C-alpha cells in the first residue's frame, strides 16, 4: 500500500492572546514611595516596595503590630520611615508611586484623585476601580523576579501558581542570575550577535538549573566564550529529538519544555497538540512534517534532509514527536542520518502511549495477578500489513499484556493472528482513541469483537489497542459507571 507524500510546510504560531493587564516592572531604586494605611496588608505592601529599593514613607496614626514590627526590623533594601500623621495632598510631592489601604471607598477615591493630580501612579488595596496598577504574587529569585496576576479574579489561584513556580525554580537561580550580570559585558564584547551568543546563553541556561556556581565557574564560562568565538564550542547547529507524550501538555517533561523554549526551528508531526506547541519559544519557526499512518505524509528522506539543512545553518532544531521518539517514532533512522553527517543529536524521552493508556484507565499493565510480561508491537509494517516478523505465539501468552500501536486498520487480521495461536476469543480488550486529550474515546470488549469495536471510535484518530486480562477491570468500571461519570473518573 503506497502512502501519499507531501513536503514540509511552515505553520504560523498563534498570535498573542488578549491580556487582562500589561505586566511591567517598576524601577524603584532610590526613588520615593508613599503609603497610607496601617493594616497587615499595608505592611506587606510597604515591605515589598522597600525590597524593590524604594525609600518608603508610611503615613498613619494607628500603625498595626505588623507595621511596627516591619519598621523595627528594617527593609531588605531601600528604607522605611513611619510618619505619625494622616495622609494629605502634600505627601505626593516627589513620589514615584503611591499605595493606599482604606476601608472606605470614598477615601480611596480621594487618595487616587490627589495622587493623579500630582502625576503619581496609584494602587488602592483591594479596590481595583481606583487602581492604575495592581500587585500580583511574586516569585523572588532576584535579579530574576516573576510576577503573577489573575486580574483580581482569583488571588488564591495566583498564589497556587506561585507555589508551583517556586518548586520549579531552584534557589541557586539567584546566584546564576548574578553570574549572568557579571559576564554579560564579556559576552557582548567577544561573541557575535545571533548563533554565537545564543549558543553561549543556552549552555549557560542549562547550568543555571543545577548546583550553584563554584569559585571556578566564572573562569570556565570565560573559556566557553573563547571556544565559541573561535568555533571550537557548541556554536554549530544541533538536533534534539523530543517526545511530546500522548497529547496532554502537562505530560511533557521539564527537559522537553526547556528544549522547546530554546529551539530555533520545530519540526512537528500531525499528532502534536496545540497545547504542546504553545509551550515553545514564540520566535521559533514551526514546520509541519506530518508523519501519520494512512495519511498524506512527508517522506522520511525529506525530513532527514530538512534536519541536516537547518542544523547545517547553525540552528537548534527540535524534532517533536508524539509519544516517545524511541518507540515506533523512526528515531533510529533520523539519528543515523544526523550522526553520519556529524550533526550533534540528543534525545528527550516522552511518555509513550501505552503509559498514557494505563494512566487513563487506572490500570497496571503488569498487574502481578494477570500479567508477567508486557509486549508492545506495531500493527503495520512498511508494506502496510501486519508485520511478518512478530512472534504471535509469544504474544498470545495469556499472562502477557499486549499493546498494539497503529493497529486500527489491521484489527481484524490482528484478531485472527491471536486466535490462530490459541488466545481465547473472550480475552478482554480495550481500545482508546486520542489518549489524554479532551476528545479521548474508549471502547471495551473482547478479542472476538475488536475489529467491530475499533470501528466505533472516531475515524482518523490515533488508536491504541490493549489486549490481556488486565483490561478486565476496565470493563468492570465501564459496566457500573454512566458515560458522564466515566469521563469524570478518567479526569
C-alpha positions in Angstrom: 0.0 0.0 0.0 1.5 3.3 -1.0 1.4 6.5 1.1 0.9 9.9 -0.4 3.9 12.2 0.1 3.9 15.9 0.9 6.6 18.5 1.5 7.2 20.0 4.9 5.1 23.2 5.5 5.7 26.1 7.8 3.0 26.6 10.4 2.3 30.1 11.8 2.5 30.4 15.6 -0.7 31.5 17.4 -0.8 35.3 17.9 -0.6 36.7 21.4 -3.9 36.5 23.1 -5.7 39.3 24.9 -4.0 40.4 28.2 -6.1 41.5 31.2 -3.2 43.6 32.3 0.2 44.5 30.8 2.9 43.0 33.0 5.6 45.7 33.7 8.3 46.1 36.3 8.9 49.5 38.1 12.5 50.6 38.7 12.2 52.0 42.3 15.9 52.0 43.3 16.5 55.2 45.2 13.0 56.6 44.5 10.4 57.8 46.9 7.2 55.8 47.5 4.3 56.9 49.7 2.0 54.5 51.5 -1.1 55.4 53.6 -2.6 52.8 55.8 -1.9 50.7 58.9 -3.2 47.1 58.3 -1.1 43.9 57.9 -1.8 44.2 54.2 -0.3 47.7 54.1 2.7 46.4 56.0 3.3 43.8 53.3 3.0 46.4 50.5 5.5 48.6 52.4 7.9 45.7 52.7 7.5 44.9 49.0 8.2 48.5 47.9 11.2 48.8 50.2 12.6 45.4 49.0 12.5 46.9 45.5 14.9 49.7 46.6 12.3 52.4 47.3 12.5 54.9 50.2 9.1 54.3 51.6 7.2 57.0 53.7 4.4 55.4 55.6 1.6 57.7 56.8 -0.8 56.6 59.6 -2.0 57.5 63.1 -2.6 53.9 64.1 0.1 51.6 62.9 -0.7 47.8 63.3 1.7 45.5 65.2 2.8 44.1 61.8 3.7 47.6 60.6 5.5 48.4 63.8 7.5 45.2 63.6 8.4 45.9 60.0 9.7 49.4 60.8 11.7 48.0 63.7 13.5 45.3 61.7 14.0 47.4 58.7 13.9 46.8 54.9 15.9 44.3 52.8 16.8 47.3 50.6 15.7 50.9 50.4 14.3 52.4 53.6 11.1 52.6 55.7 10.0 55.8 57.6 6.9 55.9 59.7 5.1 59.3 59.9 2.5 59.6 62.7 0.0 61.6 60.8 -2.7 61.1 58.2 -2.1 61.4 54.5 -2.6 64.7 52.8 -2.1 66.1 49.3 1.4 67.3 50.2 2.8 63.8 50.6 2.8 63.1 46.9 5.5 65.6 46.0 8.5 63.9 44.5 6.9 60.4 44.8 7.3 57.8 42.1 4.5 55.5 43.3 1.6 55.7 45.8 -0.2 53.0 47.7 -3.3 53.5 49.9 -5.1 51.0 52.1 -8.5 52.2 53.1 -11.8 50.7 54.4 -14.0 53.3 52.8 -14.4 53.6 49.0 -14.7 57.4 49.3 -11.3 57.8 50.9 -9.7 55.5 48.3 -11.2 57.7 45.5 -9.9 60.9 47.3 -6.4 59.3 47.6 -6.4 58.4 43.9 -7.5 61.9 42.8 -4.7 63.5 44.9 -2.1 61.1 43.5 -3.3 61.6 39.9 -3.2 65.4 40.3 0.5 65.0 41.3 1.1 62.7 38.4 1.8 59.7 40.6 0.6 56.1 39.7 -1.6 54.7 42.4 -2.7 51.5 43.9 -5.5 51.1 46.4 -5.5 47.8 48.2 -8.5 45.5 47.3 -10.2 48.4 45.4 -9.4 47.8 41.7 -11.7 50.6 40.5 -9.3 53.2 41.9 -6.0 51.5 40.8 -3.6 52.4 38.0 -1.8 49.1 38.6 -2.1 46.0 40.7 0.2 43.9 42.8 0.5 40.2 42.0 2.0 37.2 43.6 5.8 37.3 43.5 8.4 34.6 43.0 11.7 36.1 44.1 15.0 34.8 42.6 16.3 38.3 42.3 17.6 39.5 39.9 15.1 37.0 38.4 11.7 38.2 39.5 8.4 36.7 38.4 5.0 38.4 38.9 1.7 36.6 38.7 -1.7 38.2 38.3 -5.2 36.9 37.9 -6.6 40.4 37.4 -8.2 40.2 40.8 -10.4 37.4 39.8 -8.8 34.6 41.9 -6.0 35.7 44.2 -5.8 32.2 45.7 -5.3 30.7 42.2 -2.4 33.2 41.8 -0.9 32.0 45.0 -1.2 28.4 43.8 0.6 29.3 40.6 3.3 31.0 42.6 3.8 27.8 44.7 4.0 25.7 41.5 6.7 28.0 40.0 8.6 28.1 43.3 9.0 24.3 43.1 10.4 24.6 39.5 13.0 27.3 40.2 15.9 26.3 42.4 17.1 28.9 44.9 20.5 28.7 43.2 18.9 30.6 40.2 19.6 33.8 42.2 23.4 33.1 42.1 23.3 32.2 38.4 21.4 35.4 37.5 24.1 37.3 39.4 26.7 35.5 37.4 24.9 36.4 34.2 25.1 40.0 35.1 28.9 39.8 35.8 29.8 38.1 32.4 27.2 39.9 30.2 29.7 42.6 29.0 32.2 39.9 28.1 29.6 38.0 26.0 28.6 41.2 24.2 32.2 42.2 23.5 33.5 38.8 22.5 30.6 37.0 20.7 28.8 38.0 17.5 25.1 38.5 17.7 23.0 35.6 16.6 24.1 31.9 16.8 27.3 32.6 18.8 25.6 34.5 21.6 22.6 32.1 21.6 24.9 29.1 21.9 26.5 30.6 24.9 23.4 31.6 26.7 21.7 28.2 26.0 24.7 26.5 27.6 24.6 28.9 30.5 20.9 28.3 31.0 21.4 24.5 31.2 23.8 25.1 34.0 21.5 27.6 35.8 19.1 24.8 36.8 21.8 22.8 38.5 24.0 23.5 41.6 25.1 27.0 42.5 28.2 28.5 40.7 31.6 27.5 42.2 34.7 29.5 42.6 36.0 28.5 39.2 32.7 28.8 37.3 33.5 32.3 36.0 36.8 31.1 34.6 35.0 28.2 32.9 32.5 30.5 31.4 35.3 32.7 30.1 36.8 29.7 28.4 33.4 28.7 26.9 33.1 32.2 25.4 36.5 31.9 23.7 35.7 28.4 22.4 32.5 29.6 20.8 34.2 32.7 19.5 36.9 30.5 17.8 34.4 28.0 16.5 35.5 25.3 18.9 32.5 25.2 21.1 28.8 24.3 20.5 28.1 27.3 18.2 27.1 24.9 15.4 23.7 23.5 14.8 22.2 20.6 16.6 19.1 18.5 16.7 17.1 17.4 19.7 14.5 14.6 19.3 11.8 15.4 21.8 8.9 13.2 23.0 5.7 15.2 23.3 3.8 12.4 25.1 0.3 11.3 24.0 -1.2 14.8 23.8 -1.8 16.4 27.2 0.7 19.3 27.5 1.0 18.6 31.3 2.6 15.2 30.5 5.7 16.9 29.0 8.9 16.6 30.9 10.7 19.7 32.2 13.6 18.9 29.9 11.2 18.8 26.9 9.8 22.2 27.8 13.3 23.6 28.0 14.2 22.2 24.6 11.1 23.8 23.1 12.0 27.1 24.7 15.5 27.0 23.2 14.6 25.9 19.7 15.2 27.9 16.5 13.0 25.6 14.4 10.5 22.9 15.4 9.6 20.1 13.0 6.4 18.6 14.4 4.1 15.7 13.5 0.4 15.8 12.8 -0.4 14.3 16.2 1.2 17.1 18.2 -1.4 19.1 20.1 -1.8 22.9 20.0 -1.2 22.9 23.8 2.2 21.4 23.4 3.2 23.9 20.7 2.0 26.8 22.9 4.9 26.0 25.2 7.5 26.6 22.5 9.7 29.7 22.1 7.4 32.2 20.4 10.2 33.2 17.9 10.8 29.6 16.8 9.8 28.7 13.3 7.3 25.8 13.3 7.2 23.4 10.4 4.6 20.6 10.0 6.3 17.4 8.7 3.2 15.2 9.3 4.0 11.6 9.9 0.8 9.7 10.3 -0.4 6.3 9.1 -2.7 6.2 6.1 -2.4 10.0 5.6 -0.6 12.2 3.2 2.9 12.4 4.8 6.3 13.8 4.3 8.8 11.2 3.4 11.4 10.2 5.9 14.1 11.2 3.5 12.7 14.7 3.2 12.6 15.1 6.9 16.1 13.9 7.3 17.3 16.3 4.6 15.5 19.2 6.2 17.1 18.5 9.6 20.5 18.3 8.0 20.0 21.6 6.1 18.7 23.5 9.1 21.3 22.2 11.6 23.9 22.9 9.0 22.8 26.6 9.1 23.7 26.7 12.8 20.2 26.3 14.1 18.9 24.3 17.1 16.3 22.0 15.5 13.7 20.3 17.7 12.2 17.2 16.1 9.0 17.0 18.1 7.3 13.6 18.0 4.2 12.2 19.6 4.7 9.8 22.5 8.4 8.7 22.9 10.8 9.2 20.0 12.3 5.8 20.6 9.1 3.8 20.5 7.9 3.5 16.9 9.0 7.0 16.2 11.6 6.3 13.5 14.2 8.0 15.7 16.7 5.4 14.7 16.7 6.4 11.1 17.0 10.1 12.0 19.8 9.6 14.5 21.7 7.5 11.9 21.4 10.3 9.3 22.4 13.0 11.7 25.4 11.2 13.1 26.6 10.2 9.6 26.7 14.0 8.8 28.4 14.9 12.1 25.4 16.8 13.5 25.2 16.6 17.3 21.9 14.9 18.3 20.3 14.2 21.7 17.0 12.7 22.8 14.5 13.8 25.3 12.2 10.9 26.1 8.5 11.3 26.4 5.6 9.3 27.8 4.7 6.7 25.3 1.0 6.0 24.5 1.0 2.7 26.4 1.8 4.5 29.6 -0.8 7.1 28.8 -3.4 4.3 28.3 -2.5 2.7 31.6 -2.8 6.1 33.4 -6.1 7.0 31.7 -7.7 3.7 32.7 -6.1 3.5 36.1 -4.8 0.0 35.2 -1.4 -1.6 35.8 -0.3 -3.2 32.6 1.9 -5.6 34.6 -0.5 -6.4 37.4 1.1 -9.4 39.0 -2.2 -11.4 39.2 -2.7 -11.2 35.5 0.5 -10.4 33.5 4.2 -11.2 33.9 5.2 -9.7 30.6 4.4 -6.6 28.6 4.6 -6.7 24.8 4.5 -3.5 22.7 4.1 -4.2 19.0 3.3 -2.3 15.8 0.2 -3.1 13.9 1.6 -2.5 10.5 4.8 -2.9 8.5 6.4 -0.9 5.8 4.1 -2.7 3.4 1.0 -1.5 5.3 0.2 -5.0 6.5 0.7 -6.7 9.9 4.5 -7.4 10.3 5.6 -10.9 9.3 8.3 -11.0 12.0 6.0 -10.8 15.1 6.1 -14.0 17.2 2.3 -14.3 17.6 2.7 -17.4 19.8 4.6 -15.4 22.5 2.2 -12.5 22.1 -0.7 -14.9 22.7 0.6 -16.0 26.1 -2.5 -15.5 28.4 -0.2 -14.0 31.0 1.1 -11.3 28.7 -0.4 -7.8 28.2 0.0 -6.7 24.6 -0.4 -3.1 23.5 -0.7 -2.5 19.7 0.3 0.8 18.1 -1.1 1.8 14.7 -3.2 -1.3 14.5 -6.7 0.0 14.0 -6.8 -0.7 10.2 -5.5 -4.2 10.8 -7.6 -5.1 13.8 -9.3 -8.0 12.1 -6.0 -9.5 10.9 -4.5 -9.0 14.4 -7.5 -10.8 16.0 -7.1 -13.7 13.6 -3.4 -14.0 14.4 -4.0 -14.1 18.1 -6.9 -16.6 17.7 -4.7 -18.9 15.5 -2.2 -19.2 18.3 -4.7 -20.2 20.9 -5.6 -16.9 22.7 -9.2 -17.1 23.9 -11.8 -15.1 22.0 -13.1 -13.8 25.3 -9.8 -12.2 26.3 -10.6 -8.6 27.4 -9.6 -5.8 25.1 -9.6 -2.0 25.4 -9.1 0.4 22.5 -8.6 4.1 23.2 -8.6 7.0 20.7 -6.8 10.3 21.3 -5.3 9.3 24.7 -5.1 12.1 27.3 -6.8 14.6 25.0 -10.2 16.3 25.6 -11.7 14.2 22.8 -10.5 10.9 24.2 -12.8 8.0 23.3 -12.9 4.4 24.5 -14.2 1.0 23.6 -14.2 -2.1 25.8 -14.9 -5.6 24.6 -13.3 -8.9 23.8 -10.8 -10.1 21.3 -13.6 -11.6 19.2 -15.2 -8.2 18.7 -12.1 -6.0 18.4 -12.4 -5.2 14.7 -16.1 -4.1 15.0 -15.3 -2.2 18.3 -12.4 -0.2 16.8 -14.7 1.0 14.0 -16.9 2.7 16.7 -14.1 5.1 17.6 -13.6 8.4 15.8 -12.3 7.9 12.2 -8.8 9.1 11.7 -7.9 9.4 15.4 -4.8 7.8 16.7 -5.9 4.5 18.3 -4.2 2.2 20.8 -5.4 -1.4 21.3 -4.7 -3.2 24.6 -5.2 -7.0 24.8 -5.0 -9.0 28.0 -6.6 -9.9 31.3 -5.6 -6.6 33.0 -8.2 -4.9 30.9 -11.0 -6.9 32.5 -11.1 -4.4 35.4 -11.7 -1.6 32.9 -14.7 -3.4 31.6 -16.0 -3.7 35.2 -15.7 0.0 35.6 -17.5 0.6 32.3 -20.3 -1.7 33.5 -21.2 0.4 36.6 -20.4 3.9 35.5 -22.6 6.0 33.2 -20.8 7.8 30.4 -20.7 11.2 32.1 -19.4 9.6 35.3 -16.8 7.7 33.3 -15.5 11.0 31.9 -15.2 12.4 35.4 -13.5 9.2 36.5 -10.9 9.5 33.8 -10.2 13.1 34.6 
